[in-house]
């Protein structure tokens, strides 16, 4: 099962978030991200945006860490190995995203 990005949705906090739905199509994650960004920029309708890099990294990194840690059944050493980072870096990032 893969996920397709549909566009943006109002998060209720004054911002827009990425909206994703399940699909039986086999679209690579790269394409999902590309499509989401294209739709996000289109939905801005010319309004300025800044810190796009930080926005995207925050939107992706938090769920990535959470999902990998769950997959590793809470084992931080295993999660760090899966991510290709050291455990100290993982712990720092987990604290950043309140995942500890």
Helices and strands as residue ranges (DSSP letters): E 2-10, E 16-23, H 29-43, H 52-71, H 76-83, H 87-96
